[in-house]
């Protein structure tokens, strides 16, 4: 927790905490509105799909831009743009001009802007904290998402029930503005603009190929981590967006109960993220074993969730699912920050974002169709099998590693850029 006492990381954490609470408010309001309006899990999934398309279309180009620009300035501008876009939803609603189609357009535009923020934030970490603090920093930043899941959905559920979704979104817009204000005073150790051009020729195609070679050919650990994260996103993203369907159809829950289920999921994730802050990073073998074990527990819990009929018992399973699935991202991101040269951070993290979003899209479409055509219980079983497959892959990966091997020494070719 010493990181939180430092000026720059403390400001970054505060801004993200407020912003993620706003995201938690937004998530329940948007998904419940669409599902309540259409009664279709597949149409509700369109919200998730619209949020995954931009990384697929623009991810590689965004990575090149991030490696040439100030990560701090990029994040500030993204937050300001998101403030304006989210404000449009309640304003149009008040003017009785908000339709499902317009809502889809706003969600898509917001997703285009938001695509930049995640890779920029992950790429900025090595410029703010020292190497030994990477896992703790990523875990603390993930805990802001967990806080958002704990507080945001519960508040949102009450807000939807008593004042309407449109008023909840005003607060969401305000949180993005506060995040931008917190980012402005942060000091980073980023290189000067003249040092950000990656190649002498400045060719975007050449820079793009350097990034692809690093991820897919030069550094085996990066490619294996990408496969692990892709499998995780295939199942976990579908589970998140199917939760309203499962809650309403299988458990008979309303918006308030849905908000509490989402909050309990966030409590489990928050507990796991907090534990990671205090755990020593360890070697590559140990961290991969942690990922494998957590995915196995999460997969079994998701499968068991499909057999339940009451929100009370389901809440226990949600707590387990949250705790088990929260370990993967901080560990994977810390490993990437350790093995990736600074000039390639933007491209590596956007490559991960693009791959993750592609798998998330496939998972949401596939499991959304299964939920509509067969039932949410069968869909949850499929998600369970995907998470168990992720555990098996991570276990096999760890068995190929020398137990004494550190991630930074896994493949020295990573420095050949």
MOJOHU-V931811 format. One line per field, one symbol per residue. ss: DSSP state (h for helix, s for strand, l for the rest). phi: phi as a letter, one per 20 degrees, with the letter a starting at -180 (. if undefined). burial: # if it has 16 or more other ideal C-beta (glycine too) atoms within 10 Angstrom, else .. Layout:
ss: ???
phi: ???
burial: ???
This chain:
ss: lhhhhlhhhhhhhhhhhhhhhhhhhhhhhhhhhhhhhhllhhhhhhhhhhhhhhhhhhhhhhhhhhllllhhhhhhhhhhhhhhhhhhhhhhhhlllllhhhhhhhhhhhhhhhhhhhhhhhhhhhhlllhhhhhhhhhhhhhhhhhhhhhhhhhhhhhhhhllhhhhhhhhhhhhhhhhhhhhllllllllhhhllllllllhhhhhhhhhhhhhhhlhhhhhhhhhhhhhhhhhhhhhhhhhhhhhhlllllhhhhhhhhhhhhhhhhhhhhhhhhlllllhhhhhhhhhhhhhhhhhhhhhhlllllhhhhhhhhhhhhhhhlhhhhhhhhhhhhhllhhhhhhhhhhhhhhhhhhhhhhhhhhhhhhhhllhhhhhhhhhhhhhhhhhhhhhhhhlllllllhhhllhhhhll
phi: .fgfefffffffffffffffffffffgfffffgffffdmcfffffggfffedfgffedggfffffffddffffgffffffffgfffffffffffeldedffffgfffffffgffgffgfffffegfedcegfdgffffffffffffgfffegffffgffffdcnfffffffgffffffgffffgefdcdfffgfeeffcgemfffffffffffffecfcffffffffffffgfgefffffeegfffffeedmedffffgfffffgffffffffffffeefgmefgfffffffffffffffffffffeeccffffffffffffffeeffffffffffffeefgfdgfffffffffffffffffffffffffffedqffffffffgfffffffffffffffeefgefegfdfbfffeed
burial: ..#....##.#########################.....################.###.###########.######.###.######.##....#....##.########################...#########################.##....##.##.###.######.##..#.#.#.......#........##.##..##..##.##.###.#####################.##.#.################.###.##.#.#.###.######.#############.#..#..##.########################..##########################.###..###.######.######.###.##..#.....#..##..#...
